[in-house]
Amino acid sequence: MSQQQEQYKPAVQGKLARGDYPLIDSDPHFNRVIRYTRPSDWAQAAGIAAAGPALMMWWEKIAPTYSGKAAVAKQMRLSGVIGLSAGFFYAYSNSIYRFYGARENRREIDMDMREMVDKVKRGEPLYGVSDVSEYMQGVATRNSRYSATLIHLIPWFNFVNHPYHGVDTAKYYRQAELELEQERILKEGVGRV
């Protein structure tokens, strides 16, 4: 292998985390994580978001600061922003842990299979088209793979479409072939009648 070929070798997949459930994606795109977030996660996130201002209001009632309405309004706004951020990070981390296989993920596995098989049938790239070079895609995946495990310290999301997701994509193509064959058989059966 020449030195030039070695220099432009695509990114090598890192170690795969072993969870109690099947891995769906080791580095899902931000939009995909949001789309797969369960309504129960959003409900819990709303509760967390509301808890910050509610606690501030309660503390103001039991131990008033006597700093005036303007100062209390600033405190409420700040606690609202912190609460919204905490709620969002909670929902996002629950959703992405399902991608990692760290939480129960049957619903997400079914959604993933449906989404990817539909893309295969339409002839689209599985993980979208990227505007950045292959090298930068590798850099992006190395920087954001499993980054949600520390989302409470450094919020780091994947905004780059790339082909490095730690799963065998052949399962999507096999399922698409099965479905296309079933559709063909159904069409031929209807045509004969």
C-alpha positions as CSV (number, residue, x, y, z in Angstrom):
1,M,0.0,0.0,0.0
2,S,1.5,3.3,-1.0
3,Q,1.9,6.2,1.4
4,Q,-0.7,8.3,-0.5
5,Q,-3.3,5.6,-0.2
6,E,-2.7,5.2,3.5
7,Q,-3.0,8.9,4.1
8,Y,-6.5,9.1,2.7
9,K,-7.9,5.9,4.3
10,P,-11.4,6.4,5.6
11,A,-12.0,6.6,9.4
12,V,-11.9,3.3,11.2
13,Q,-14.8,2.5,13.4
14,G,-14.1,2.8,17.1
15,K,-15.0,0.3,19.8
16,L,-18.7,-0.5,20.0
17,A,-20.3,-0.1,23.4
18,R,-22.0,-3.2,24.6
19,G,-25.5,-2.5,25.9
20,D,-28.3,-4.7,27.1
21,Y,-30.2,-4.0,23.8
22,P,-29.2,-3.9,20.1
23,L,-27.1,-1.0,18.8
24,I,-29.0,1.1,16.3
25,D,-26.4,3.8,15.7
26,S,-23.2,4.8,17.4
27,D,-23.3,8.3,16.1
28,P,-26.8,9.4,15.0
29,H,-27.5,12.7,13.4
30,F,-29.0,15.4,15.7
31,N,-32.3,15.5,13.7
32,R,-32.7,11.8,13.8
33,V,-32.3,11.7,17.6
34,I,-35.0,14.4,17.9
35,R,-37.4,12.6,15.5
36,Y,-37.0,9.3,17.5
37,T,-37.6,10.9,20.9
38,R,-40.6,9.4,22.6
39,P,-43.5,11.5,23.7
40,S,-42.9,10.3,27.3
41,D,-39.4,11.7,27.1
42,W,-40.8,15.1,26.0
43,A,-43.4,15.0,28.9
44,Q,-40.6,14.3,31.4
45,A,-38.5,17.1,29.8
46,A,-41.4,19.5,30.2
47,G,-41.7,18.5,33.9
48,I,-38.0,19.1,34.4
49,A,-38.2,22.5,32.6
50,A,-41.1,23.6,34.7
51,A,-39.4,22.5,37.9
52,G,-36.8,25.2,37.8
53,P,-39.1,28.3,37.8
54,A,-41.5,26.5,40.1
55,L,-38.8,25.9,42.7
56,M,-37.6,29.5,42.4
57,M,-41.2,30.8,43.0
58,W,-41.5,28.5,46.0
59,W,-38.2,29.7,47.4
60,E,-39.3,33.2,46.9
61,K,-42.5,32.5,48.9
62,I,-40.8,30.8,51.8
63,A,-37.6,33.0,52.0
64,P,-38.2,36.2,50.1
65,T,-35.2,38.1,48.8
66,Y,-36.8,41.5,49.0
67,S,-34.9,42.5,45.9
68,G,-37.8,43.8,43.9
69,K,-39.9,42.5,41.1
70,A,-37.3,43.2,38.4
71,A,-34.7,41.0,40.2
72,V,-37.2,38.2,40.7
73,A,-38.2,38.4,37.0
74,K,-34.5,38.0,36.0
75,Q,-34.2,35.0,38.4
76,M,-37.3,33.4,36.9
77,R,-36.0,33.9,33.3
78,L,-32.7,32.4,34.2
79,S,-34.2,29.4,36.0
80,G,-36.5,29.0,33.0
81,V,-33.6,28.9,30.6
82,I,-31.7,26.5,32.8
83,G,-34.8,24.3,33.2
84,L,-35.5,24.2,29.5
85,S,-31.9,23.3,28.8
86,A,-31.9,20.5,31.5
87,G,-35.2,19.2,30.1
88,F,-33.9,19.1,26.6
89,F,-30.7,17.4,27.5
90,Y,-32.7,14.8,29.5
91,A,-35.0,14.0,26.6
92,Y,-32.0,14.0,24.1
93,S,-29.9,11.7,26.3
94,N,-32.8,9.3,26.8
95,S,-33.4,9.1,23.1
96,I,-29.7,8.7,22.1
97,Y,-29.1,6.1,24.8
98,R,-31.8,4.0,23.0
99,F,-29.7,4.4,19.8
100,Y,-26.7,3.1,21.8
101,G,-28.6,0.1,23.1
102,A,-28.3,1.3,26.7
103,R,-32.1,1.5,27.2
104,E,-35.0,-0.5,25.9
105,N,-35.3,0.3,22.2
106,R,-37.8,-1.9,20.4
107,R,-39.8,1.0,19.1
108,E,-36.7,2.7,17.8
109,I,-35.4,-0.5,16.1
110,D,-38.7,-0.8,14.2
111,M,-38.6,2.9,13.2
112,D,-35.0,2.6,12.1
113,M,-35.7,-0.5,10.0
114,R,-38.7,1.2,8.3
115,E,-36.8,4.5,7.6
116,M,-33.7,2.8,6.2
117,V,-35.6,0.2,4.1
118,D,-37.7,3.0,2.6
119,K,-34.5,4.9,1.7
120,V,-33.0,1.7,0.1
121,K,-36.2,1.3,-2.0
122,R,-36.0,4.9,-3.1
123,G,-32.3,4.6,-3.9
124,E,-31.2,7.3,-1.4
125,P,-28.1,7.1,0.7
126,L,-28.9,5.6,4.1
127,Y,-27.4,8.3,6.2
128,G,-27.9,11.3,3.9
129,V,-25.7,13.3,1.6
130,S,-22.8,15.2,3.1
131,D,-21.3,18.5,1.8
132,V,-18.0,17.9,3.6
133,S,-15.0,15.8,2.5
134,E,-14.6,12.2,3.5
135,Y,-11.7,13.2,5.7
136,M,-13.9,15.7,7.6
137,Q,-16.7,13.2,7.9
138,G,-14.2,10.9,9.7
139,V,-13.1,13.8,11.9
140,A,-16.8,14.5,12.7
141,T,-17.6,10.9,13.6
142,R,-14.5,10.5,15.8
143,N,-15.4,13.7,17.7
144,S,-19.1,12.9,18.2
145,R,-19.3,9.1,18.5
146,Y,-20.8,8.3,22.0
147,S,-20.5,12.0,22.9
148,A,-23.9,12.0,24.5
149,T,-22.6,9.9,27.4
150,L,-21.1,13.2,28.7
151,I,-23.9,15.6,27.4
152,H,-24.3,17.0,30.9
153,L,-20.7,18.2,30.8
154,I,-20.2,19.1,27.2
155,P,-23.2,19.3,24.9
156,W,-21.7,17.9,21.6
157,F,-24.0,16.8,18.8
158,N,-23.5,15.2,15.4
159,F,-24.6,17.6,12.6
160,V,-22.7,15.8,9.8
161,N,-24.1,13.1,7.6
162,H,-21.5,10.3,7.3
163,P,-21.4,6.6,6.7
164,Y,-19.7,5.6,10.0
165,H,-22.4,4.4,12.3
166,G,-21.1,1.2,13.8
167,V,-23.9,-1.1,12.3
168,D,-24.0,-3.6,9.5
169,T,-26.2,-1.9,6.9
170,A,-26.7,-5.2,4.9
171,K,-29.7,-5.9,7.1
172,Y,-31.5,-2.9,5.5
173,Y,-30.8,-4.1,2.0
174,R,-31.9,-7.7,2.8
175,Q,-35.2,-6.4,4.2
176,A,-35.7,-4.2,1.2
177,E,-35.1,-7.1,-1.2
178,L,-37.6,-9.2,0.8
179,E,-40.2,-6.5,0.7
180,L,-39.7,-5.7,-3.0
181,E,-40.0,-9.5,-3.8
182,Q,-43.2,-9.7,-1.8
183,E,-44.6,-6.6,-3.6
184,R,-43.7,-8.2,-7.0
185,I,-45.4,-11.4,-6.1
186,L,-48.5,-9.6,-5.0
187,K,-48.6,-7.6,-8.2
188,E,-48.2,-10.7,-10.3
189,G,-51.0,-12.5,-8.3
190,V,-53.4,-9.6,-8.8
191,G,-52.5,-9.4,-12.5
192,R,-53.4,-13.1,-13.0
193,V,-56.9,-12.8,-11.4
